[in-house]
């Protein structure tokens, strides 16, 4: 029940027993729970780390259980603070990566300078990806925004991914949640996972990127204008920023098999929350759809359903009521 707060089954059992009856030592506690003394000590140590156990004022050297109201609320507050910190780090990484990529936007096509090369044309990009994929020794990290991927892109990626996975290369990819609605892309992603790849999804993603062995990165020079080509860089500072961006995106994503669209306790799904945020920030329905990787019709259908749930007669009223409910 409390795994999301960092308490596995054993630790939760120890906590419950300490709340019910704090008397007795490690051996007695283990006997009551039917676990070993080593497991009891492990649980007690974890509870102390979580500040759910504190020194007893009545019994020297003993411990007392902090009430769930106070202890669990403190854990939630720390998690919220950690989430805010990670979001700030993610924003900083995005800005650093954008600045770094912009510095190389002026490179001449398909020429290398200072560890960076501007690749122009799908053929040039595909050729470089093939060389980098065959040279992989450890892992490949990728962010694939846009929801449904083109069949041409899937066909080009399949032999590279299959070869890497057969060689034991670790593949980790983050797609948008909307990929679940495209049969072709979903089938490809499921094929990848069957071969051992790890795939997660998120409602909104940063621009596309692929990182090879944490040494070389390929990113679009301008995500809004693919004709400008891609940047292939081995500059340590840029690659490190992009790896950080990927890891933070990965942490906030969910495994492909997870029920992303399940409503949270406040009655809204992650995708609906992101849609409200995007529209509240001033984006048009079309622009919000592009960010979420869904069609304009899907955006309008989702917004219509949200307005009905909020009993709102206008987008403005819907925004106010969403904010009142804590959805924004």
N, C-alpha and C positions, 0 to 999 in steps of 0.2 A: 504493500500500500504506500509506503514512504520511500520507495526507491528513487523517485524523482528528486527527493531532498537529500540523497546521499546515504540513506539507511537501507542496506540490503536486508534480507529476511532474518539472518542471524542477529544483526545489530538491532533491528527493530524488536526482536523477541527479548533480547537482553534489556532494552529500554523499557518495554512494557512490564517486565518482571521487576525492574528497579522501581517503577512507579507504583506497582501493586504491593511490593514488600521489599523495602531496601535493606532489611536486616540480613545477617548471615554473610559468610565470606564467599570467596570464589568457588570453593568446592561445593558449598550448599547451593549456590546459584546454578552451578552446572548440573547438579543433581535434579533440581526443580525443572530445569529446561531440557534435561536429557542430552547435554552436550559436554564436551571435554573442557577441562580447566583452561587449556590453551585457547580454545574458541571463546570462552568467557572473557579472558584477558584481552583478546583481540577486539571483542565487542566493546568492552569497557574503554579501551584506548581510543577506539573510533568515536565513541560517545563523548569522551573528554575533548577530542579534537573538534567536535561539532558544538562544544559548549552545552551539551545536553546533560552532562554530569559535572558537578562542581564539588569542591571539598566540603564535607559536612562540618557544621559548627557544633554539632552535638557529640560526634564521635571522632576523636583524633585519628587522622589517617584514613577515615572513611569517606565515602562519596554519597552525595544526594542527587536525586534526579530532578532536573529543572522541569517545571510544568510545561506541558505541550503548548499552551497558549503563548508562553514567553519564549520557549526554546525554538519551536518551529517557526514562529514569526521572525525570530532573529536570523534563522537559516534562510528564509525567503528574502529577507532584506539584503543579506549578503549576496544571494544569487542575483537579485535585481541590480545591485551595485556592480557586480561582476559583468552582467549583461550590458549595462551602460558603458562600462570601461571597454569591453570588447567592441561595442558599436563605435565608440570613439576611435579605437585603434583601427578598425576597419575603414572608417572615413579617412583617417590619416594615411593609411596605406593606399587607398584609392587615389587620393590627391598626389601622393608621392609618385605612384606609378604613372598617373596622367602627365605629370610634369616631365618625368623621365622620357616617356614616349614622345612627347611634344618636341623635346630637344633633338630627336633624330628624324623628325618628319621631313626635314629638308635634304636628307641623303639622296643621292642619285640612285635611280633604280638598279637593283641587283648588283650593287657595289658595296664592299665592306669597308668600314672606317671605325677605328676605336672600338672594336668588338661588337659592332652592330651592322646589320645589313638590311636594306630596304628591299623587300620582295614585291614585285609588281606583276600582277596576273596570276590566275589560278594555277597555271602550269608551274610557274616558278615557286609558288607557295607549296604546292603538292610535292614537287621534287625535293624541296628542302625538308618537308615533313617526313618523307620516305627515308631520306638519309639519316635524319635524327632518330627516327623510330628504330631503324635497324641497328643503330649504335647504342641503344639503351642497355644499361647494365643493372639498374636497380628499380626505378619507378618512373611513371609518367603521370603528371597531374594535369587535369583539364577542367575548365569551366565552359559550359556549352549553353549559352542563353538562346532565347528565341523559340522555345517550345519545340515544335516539330522541326526536325532537321531534313534537309533536302535529300532525295533519294541518291543523287549524285555524291553528296557528302558521305552518306552512309556506305555506299558502294566503295568509295575511295578509302574509307577508314577500316573496313572489315578485314582485309588481308594484313594490314599493319597491326591492328589490335590482336588478331588471332596469332600472328607470329610472336608478338611480345608476350602474350599470355602463355603460349606453349613453352617459351623459354624461361618462364617463372618470373617475368617482370610484373611488378605490382602496378595496377592501373586504378587510379581513383578519379572519378568524374562527378561533377555536379551539373545536373540539368535543371530546367525550370519545371515547376509542378505541372504545368500544362502539357508536358511531354506525355503524361499519363493518358491524355485524350487522343493521341495520334497513334494509330495501330502500328504503322511502319516503324516509327522511332521507338515505341514501347517494345516492340518485338526485338529490335536490335539491342536495346539496353538489357532486356532479359537474356538475350543470347550472350551478351558480355558477362553478365553476372553468373550465368551457368558455367562459364569457363574460368571464373575466379575473380573477375573484376569487382570493384566496390563502387556502387553508384548511390548517390543521394540527390534529393531535389529540394528546391527552395522557390518561394513565390517570385522573388525578384533577384536578379543576378548582376554582378558587374560585367564588363565587356568580356568577350571570348578570350581565352588564353590557353596555351599548352606549354607545360614546363617539363623538360627532359632531364632527368637525373639531378634536378636542382642546380643545373649548370647553364642550361640554355633555355630561353623562353621565346615563344612566338606569339605576338599579339597584333591586333589590327592597329594601324597607325591612327585611323579615325573610325570608330565603330559606326558612326553615322554615314560614312562614305567609304565603302569597301574598295572603290576604284583607286584609292590612294595606296592600297596594298597593305602588307604586313611588315612588322619589324621583327627581325630575328636578332637577339642580343645575348651575349655572354658576359656583359658587364656585371660584376658581382653585386653592386649596389642595387641595380635595377632588378636583377633576378631575385635577390633577397626580399625586396619589397613585394614582388609578385608572388613569391612563395608565401609570405605572410598574409597577403590578400586571399590566396587560395585557402590556407588553413583556417582563417577566420570565417570564410564563407562555408567551408566544410563543417565547422563546428555548429553553425546555425542552421544547417540543412538537416533533412531527415532521410533515413534509408528508403530506398525505392519502395520496399514492401510495406512501409508504415502508412497508417491511415492519416495522411496529411490533412485531408478535408474534414476530419472529425472536429466538431465544434468544441471549443474550449469551455471552461466553466462559465464564462460570461456570454456564451451563446453565439460566438462568431468564429468562423474558420480563419486560418492564417491567410489564405488567399483573399478572403473578403476584407480582412483588415488591411492588407497591402493595397487593395483596390481603393478603399476609402482614403488611405493616406495619400496615394498618388493623385486622386481627384481633388482632395483637399489642398494639395500643394499647387494646384492650378493647371495640371495637365488636362488635355482634352481626352475624351473617351478613346479616340484613336491612338494618341500617344501612350495612354495608360495601358491599352491593349498590347502595344508593341513591347512595353517594359515587362509585361506579364507573360508575353508569348501567346496571347489568345486573340481571337477575332474581335472586331468591333461589335458584332452582334452578341457575342458572349459577354462583353463588358456591359452592354446595355441591358441584357437579360439579368445579369447578376445585380446590377444597380437597381433595376425595377423590383427585384425580389427583396433587396435590402430596404428600399423605401416602404414596401408593403409591411415588412416586419417592424419597421420603426414607426409605422402609421404616419408617414410624412407625405405631404402633398407637393413638395418641391425638393430639389437637390440641396438648397440652402437649409431648409428645415431638417432634412435628413442628416446633414453635417452637424447641426446643433445637437440633435438627439443622439447621434453617435458619440459625440464628445461627452454628453451628459452620462452616457452609459460606460464611459471609459474605454471606448473602442478606438479613440484617436488620442 
